[in-house]
Amino acid sequence: MNFCLSDLVPPLRWSDAARITALADRPGLPDAWWRTLPLHRVLAVLGAEALGDLLTELALDHWPAAAVGDVLPALHVLDPDEADDPQVAIALDRAGSWHGLLALSGRELADQPFIKARPVLTALFGAVFLRMSPEEAQPVSEPVSEPVSEPVSEPVEDPPDEQVAEQQAPDIPELIDAAFGDLDDQTWMVAQNRVFADEPSDPEQLARLLAVHPSVIHDLEAALRDRLSRWLALPEAKPYNEHLTRLTDTFGAAVPKERFVTAAEWHGRELRTLEVPAWRFVLATFPGYRLFGDWLVAGDIEELRERTRSLIASAERPPTVPQALEMIGSLGVRPDVARQWLESVPQLRAQKASEISTADRQPDRQQGGQQGGLKDVALTRRCFRQPDGRWWLRVDVSGDHLRGAEVPLPSGFAAYVGLAPGEDRTVRSAAGEVGLSWHARPVLGSLQRILSEVSAEEGSHIFLTLSEEGMLRVRHLPAADGGDETSRALRLVGYTAPSGTPEQAARVIATRVGLTAPVGRPELLARLRERGDRDLLTLLG
């Protein structure tokens, strides 16, 4: 175990660690020990618990915007049972899943009700270091101090061509790892946070994190994208290009994200050198396709939606569902996803109530819980997509809520969390069970206990969603105490970091309302009008 702490903690590589006083003057440790001393020797001096305390201090004080799993990526392979701590258990319940917990930043963790961020992080980091401490190491047959020599391979002759043809097809993730294994730390950060990210980080924020000018980030990104293009043109990338061609032939004009992610077994594997799922690499190099929420589309999703609506509306008589499915085949939508696409198009039924005959419509749900014929959650007022990838509903706390009144849910959000008309359901929360029902309208039962425990007041906000495990997750934001209109608008979408420039704020809000491609201010305002977010429209002018 000859790696040092900075090998395990990427933020140490891009920070000016020498200026972090918490790292300096550690008795028994030399200068710059975090990048020069093997970890087992550090643990022999500090111990796993003390090193976990130190990393917690760094995460909260110096990298509060970094996800917990990005501060110490080894957490992703830690068995959650090894972090056996009551505070971790509470945080895990609130986050809904292990990966959901690791996706939270230190700041977001501290903002969660019922969670004490410092002991949670100390327990998580300490569990990893405990596994790596010398006393936890497995016994070995050779003394660890003796060097282990690498076997020297004898030169071999190239196999005949016919033997090469019989060899197994190349492992594409290994091809990618071999091509991009030499990225420097800054380029690796740009790859992680810009080129292959679900929600690309703002260049200015990333520049502050790396202590460089924003132009450096833009140059690094341009150079990396150029390198991707040059690699795709090389002969060794032929198997990868053939894979992209097969995907294009299979997908057509649109395909659900889940099908894309599972289109090949290796899509779900993590690329060792880039530390991202392989499907994100494929997405970044897939010509002509872009990801919009839960759909991967060739071109622009709004254009394809509009063409779908126009096609249905222009029919001489209202088509049945099978007829509508056949019609949209002319748009390039494959038959196996046609129904799912048709049901995902917002306002298709509202455009002309009798446009599609429902005589042969069977109860059906879209992938991911969204029900057919109901409003898309991305176009539902007060619903915002957060960094964990889930859609959260903002509830503006009223006096009635504080007195125990039920909480009305927009139908688009109710369908997103899998609630169906006529259904009653009970879900778990950190403050006990809460009822969900949809009769006259979809509603959530009383949140009085939760609101009391987070000390919510009239005018404050709570953001809520259901985790994949069916756990009600709630985040409380106190009412804004002053601030400019941009900051207040960001707060309404659940963003509490410094607002930066109006352009940066607009990009954040656009992402939170489901606009994944870079858009201008007019497009953002048009989306907010379509959703009915009048409060945001007022603040953004």
Summary of the structure (lengths in Angstrom):
residues: 541
radius of gyration: 26.0
end to end distance: 57.1
largest distance: 83.8
contacts: 1585
relative contact order: 0.07
helix: 50%
strand: 11%
